[in-house]
């Protein structure tokens, strides 16, 4: 029986942020700026008869956390809700805070625990060399994955060095 032979080395690199990204809007603006400004110099491409932009968002999620407290500040409940867009997150947070039935069920007043919220987005990038790689954003880290050319990591790192929120 034939053996599998490795024919490429795929790498990943992670930058852990010293301070988490402040909020969902700042997070979304950062991701959108990469798509709009294309700081890595990516190029559009075609595969299987379908055109793809140089940088495209392949997934995103926004998770909102809530705590419910009674009049003595005792926690009476918690809630976690995940949304597939910033608009859904914003609408969902407002709806949950206004939901009197949910408030009554928890026996306490809801508070949005913004510091515990989580955000994630993945961008698919096409390098001029033909290599496709991913840049993954979370609230507290940025990762570049599925690349083999170290020049790709260097491009992403140079860009990240120039963005205050990614220090």
ABEGO torsion letter per residue (X at the ends): XBBBBBABBBBBBBBBBABBBABAAAAAAAAAAAAAAGAAGBBBBBBGGBBBBABBBABBBBBBBBBBBBAAGBBAEBBBBBBABAAAAAAAAAAAAABAAAAAAAGBBBBBBAAABBBBBBBBBBBAAGBBBBBBBBAABBBBBGBABAAAAAAAAAAAAABAAAX
